[in-house]
Amino acid sequence: MKTITATELAEHSSRESCWLAVHGKVYDVTPFLDEHPGGAGLLLKSAGGDATSAYESIHNPELIAETLTEEALLGEIDTSALPSSTLSKEEEAKAQDEPEYPPLSNIINVDDFELVAQKYLSPEGWAYYSSAAEDETSRQDNARLFQILKLRPRILRDVNSISTNVTILGNESSVPFFICPTGFAKYAHPNAELNLAAAAGKEGVHEIIPTSPSMSLEQIAQARSSPSQTQYLQLYVNKDRSKALSLIRRAEKAGMKGLFITVDSPVLGKRERDDRLKALSLGSDAPNTGIAKIGSSTLLNAGLKWEDLAWIRSITKLPLVLKGVQAVEDAVLAYQHGVEAIYLSNHGGRSMDTSQAPVLTLLEIRKYAPELIRNPKLQIYVDGNIRRGTDVIKCLALGATAVGVGRPCLYSMTGGYGEDGVRHLINILRGEIIGNMGLIGATSIQELVPSMVNSQRAEMEIFGGVRL
Ligand SMILES: Cc1cc2nc3c(=O)[nH]c(=O)nc-3n(C[C@H](O)[C@H](O)[C@H](O)COP(=O)(O)O)c2cc1C
């Protein structure tokens, strides 16, 4: 491969000729400038120089080869000849001026991590992680529903010995919660998904890896603490079936134990905080191109239909879960289509704003299709602002098998906490679940029953017009 000097690279730093070095390889991205989902401005920021750190901070290593044509690769460069950083002056000043973060022992609850994350994350990272769609009503509503569900503790039961074990898709988990799939984990920590995998393995927790992680699926699989550690793949079913098939084969080969097919985002929700920030920083170069748009542009498939499930079933033996079921009618359809589990979620409020809270969908299922609850052929998972052990207990008592935790897993890696932060988060939640099971009078997950939850207020919000 041709060798390119740093001087030669620096000569191509304009819209007319834009070269970038990534991982020691030089690419001519001039024809791609206007196609870049993040806008030309982002590429031009690193034009004529080393874009590795900017690229790595959000993209996974394979994306560049998947996106650019072969002709775009011009040659190799001696990276030691390049300036080590492409940070802007403000970014460099911020890095030197980094605040000190509290020791993990001072992090007492899940929300404490969010305070650290808000200080640590770049404005883009914070906007991408914390935001939700439009007015963010659903994100707030996910929290509100847990507040109006009240618990009815039972007394005088021997709660000396408590087990939080559950079986998810046939795999043992030490706790009834798992790590949700989340994109762009590298904003939180350079080792991103490696931390999540290592922490999950050491704590006996399951995790779902997103379709497009910031490291390769194989690297994440290798970060398991033991070969039996359970990881699943979240799947945005690619429009191009050959690409979807190839990802499923990679998931099987990497030992993933199930596919979580995301169905709540045929198109992207309107993430205004994210979009606004990008528009402000890049001006006219990037109207409406927040991080979410950058990441999802090649992932989402507006044409996906119920019939496609049969195709997925025909090409893999992995258990199938539909992630993002939001109405009892679809829960029933999913059951009829023979999936192993449904996952009630509104994407943390990030897809359709004002979509109802997943725990309300759980109540809807209890009312209209009770046969689906604790059905041996169908597991039910719930996510959306699970921040307390009591939130977990409410979902399980109402019939969920397990719940997912999203943003807090990202936040727990920030402030340099990495893997230790994720383990601390898991243990905070585990401790709250055990403590609250003791208080409610349950020694195992099976002993959490619907009568322990006073859901009367929330039930008044259930849609009355369901026809099955
Ligand atoms: C930053 C971020 C990225 C996400 N990326 C994905 C994704 O790639 N695929 C997916 O199915 N869900 C994704 N989600 C949704 C989560 O899997 C989950 O449904 C949601 O975060 C749960 O709500 P919580 O964050 O309030 O716990 C993402 C959520 C966040 C916050």
The ligand as an SDF file (V2000), in Angstrom:
LIG
                    3D

 31 33  0  0  0  0  0  0  0  0999 V2000
  -28.0480    6.2430   24.5610 C   0  0  0  0  0  0  0  0  0  0  0  0
  -29.0470    5.1940   24.2360 C   0  0  0  0  0  0  0  0  0  0  0  0
  -28.8580    4.3980   23.1220 C   0  0  0  0  0  0  0  0  0  0  0  0
  -29.7770    3.3910   22.8230 C   0  0  0  0  0  0  0  0  0  0  0  0
  -29.5510    2.5730   21.7530 N   0  0  0  0  0  0  0  0  0  0  0  0
  -30.4100    1.5700   21.5090 C   0  0  0  0  0  0  0  0  0  0  0  0
  -30.1670    0.6650   20.4420 C   0  0  0  0  0  0  0  0  0  0  0  0
  -29.1700    0.7670   19.7230 O   0  0  0  0  0  0  0  0  0  0  0  0
  -31.0760   -0.3350   20.2290 N   0  0  0  0  0  0  0  0  0  0  0  0
  -32.1920   -0.4820   21.0190 C   0  0  0  0  0  0  0  0  0  0  0  0
  -32.9810   -1.4080   20.8020 O   0  0  0  0  0  0  0  0  0  0  0  0
  -32.4330    0.3520   22.0410 N   0  0  0  0  0  0  0  0  0  0  0  0
  -31.5740    1.3550   22.3110 C   0  0  0  0  0  0  0  0  0  0  0  0
  -31.8190    2.1890   23.3540 N   0  0  0  0  0  0  0  0  0  0  0  0
  -32.9950    1.9600   24.2260 C   0  0  0  0  0  0  0  0  0  0  0  0
  -32.6100    1.0710   25.4050 C   0  0  0  0  0  0  0  0  0  0  0  0
  -32.3230   -0.2290   24.9730 O   0  0  0  0  0  0  0  0  0  0  0  0
  -33.7460    0.9920   26.4410 C   0  0  0  0  0  0  0  0  0  0  0  0
  -34.9250    0.5800   25.8170 O   0  0  0  0  0  0  0  0  0  0  0  0
  -33.9800    2.2940   27.2140 C   0  0  0  0  0  0  0  0  0  0  0  0
  -32.7810    2.9880   27.3910 O   0  0  0  0  0  0  0  0  0  0  0  0
  -34.5750    1.9800   28.5780 C   0  0  0  0  0  0  0  0  0  0  0  0
  -34.8620    3.1350   29.2850 O   0  0  0  0  0  0  0  0  0  0  0  0
  -33.9140    3.7850   30.4120 P   0  0  0  0  0  0  0  0  0  0  0  0
  -32.7340    4.3710   29.7030 O   0  0  0  0  0  0  0  0  0  0  0  0
  -34.7870    4.8240   31.0080 O   0  0  0  0  0  0  0  0  0  0  0  0
  -33.5290    2.7030   31.3860 O   0  0  0  0  0  0  0  0  0  0  0  0
  -30.9240    3.2130   23.6550 C   0  0  0  0  0  0  0  0  0  0  0  0
  -31.1010    4.0260   24.7710 C   0  0  0  0  0  0  0  0  0  0  0  0
  -30.1790    5.0140   25.0690 C   0  0  0  0  0  0  0  0  0  0  0  0
  -30.3940    5.8490   26.2970 C   0  0  0  0  0  0  0  0  0  0  0  0
  1  2  1  0
  2  3  1  0
  2 30  2  0
  3  4  2  0
  4  5  1  0
  4 28  1  0
  5  6  2  0
  6  7  1  0
  6 13  1  0
  7  8  2  0
  7  9  1  0
  9 10  1  0
 10 11  2  0
 10 12  1  0
 12 13  2  0
 13 14  1  0
 14 15  1  0
 14 28  1  0
 15 16  1  0
 16 17  1  0
 16 18  1  0
 18 19  1  0
 18 20  1  0
 20 21  1  0
 20 22  1  0
 22 23  1  0
 23 24  1  0
 24 25  2  0
 24 26  1  0
 24 27  1  0
 28 29  2  0
 29 30  1  0
 30 31  1  0
M  END
$$$$
